[in-house]
Amino acid sequence: MLGLIPIITYVTYLVTVRPRVFDVARLDSPASTTSSLGSCYICKRFARFLNKCIFSRSALVRSVTLFSINFGRYNSLIYRNLCTVCKLFNWSIHDYISGRVCLSQRFFAAYYKSRLSVGESTTVSFMSELLKLRDNYLYFSGDFHLDQVDIATLIDYVATSTV
């Protein structure tokens, strides 16, 4: 039992005091080069990771995580990232810690779609149709036909052009 005290102290130090290595809160700053949907993706991954830590079977992982949230507060990287994630997805911290937030792929897909502009949404739909044409899940009706090279050229153009 005495051997765990230095380990718990060190892990607590890493989680609450050590300089910020991965700071989700800085992703939305104006100086960030990460797109807003890219930062949403990172926040989604962090939310799922933290959820696994909070509800982990390991008492050590659970206690360090909850300690950094409940007592570390603004000195804790985990707490600051949790605040950013909850603000982004419009969750309360209490609901998140209690496990009353939706972390399903369907929720995040709907969230991403709601953030797309009309032009981006149209581009995504067009790209989806091109990919279905390429993979033979969708066909043209009538006499119109595009060969695989033409479809590949269109996919390259749509994927590399800006909206």
N, C-alpha and C positions, 0 to 999 in steps of 0.2 A: 504493500500500500504506500509506503514512503517513497518508493521509486516513481510512482505516478505523479506526485506533487511537482517535481521539476518539469516533467513532460507537460502537465496541464498548464503550468506557469508559462512555459515557452510557447505552447500553442496559443494561449491567450494573448501573449505578447505579439505573436505573428498576426493574429486576427485583429487586434484592437490598436496597437501602438505603432507597429512597423510602418515605414513610409509606403505610400499608396503605390501598388504595383499594377493593379487592375481596377481602375476607377470608372465605373459606369457613369457617374455623375458628370464627368468631364466630356463625355461623348456628345452631349447636346450643346456644348459651348460654341460660340461663334468661330473660334479658332480651330475647331475640329474639322478634319477633312472627311470624316465619315458621314455618309448620307443619313437622312433621318430614318429611312427604312432599314439601313444597316445597323443603326444604333438600336432600333426596335428589335432586330434579330438578336443582338447581343444581350439586350435586356430580357428577352424571352428565355434565352439560355441561362442567364443568371437566375431568373425567377424559378426555373425548374431545378437548377442546382441547389439553390438555397432551400427550396421546399424539401428536397431529398435530405439535406442536412438537418433541417428542423424535425423531420419525422423519421430520422435514421434509427436503426435498431441499436446503434452504438451509443451508449450513454455519454461517452466522452465527446463525440461529435455533436450530439444534441446540446449538451451543457455548454460547450464552448460557443456554439452558434447562438444559443439563446442568451448567454452572458453578454456577447458582443452587441446583441440587439437591445437587451433590456438595460444594461449598465454601461456599455461602452459609448453608446449614443454617437455623438458627432466626432469622437475620436476613433470610431470604428469604421473601417472600410465597408464592412458588411452592412452596417446600419445606414450609412450614407447611400450605398447602392440600393438598398431596400427602399429607401425614401424616393429615390429617382424612379425605380421601377413602379412603385405604387402610384406615383404622380403621373407617370406616362400612361399606365393602363387604367387609371382612375379607380384604384383600389384603396381601401383603408389598410393601414399597417396591422391593425387588430384583426381584420378579416383575413389578411394574408397569413399571419402567424397561427390563426385558428384553423387554417385550411379551408376557408370558405370562399376561395377564389377559383375561377376556372382556368386551368392550365392546359386545356385541350388544344389540339391542332386546329379544330374548327373555330374556337374563339380567336386564336391568333390570325388565322386566315381571314376571318371577317374583319378583324381590326386592321390588317394590312390593306384590304380592299377598300375600307372606308377612308383611308388616308390617300388613296390614289386620285389624281386629277382625272378629268374626263378624257384628256388626251392619252394619259398613261393607261387608263382602263381600256381604251380603244386599242392601243398598241398591244397590250397583253392579250386581248381577245383575238386580234389578228395573228399574233405569234402562235397562240394556241391552235388556231385553225391551220396555220402553215405546218406546224409540227404533226398535227393529225393527218394532213395530206401526205406528208413525207413518210409517215409510218403506216399508211394505208388504212387508217381508221375513218377517214373521211374521203369522199369522192365527189368530183364535179358531176352535175347532171347535164345531159345533152352532149353536144359535140366538143365542148371546150376541154382542153387537156394541157397540163403542164408536165414536162418530164422532171426527173429527179434533180437534174442540174439546175433547172430554172427555180425549182422550189428551194434548193440549197442556197442559191444566189439571193433569193428574197429573204430567207431566214438570216443570212449573214448581214444583209442591208438593214433589216429591221432591228436586229440585235445590236448593231454597232451605231445606228443613228440615234440622235437625241430627239426627245419628244418636244 
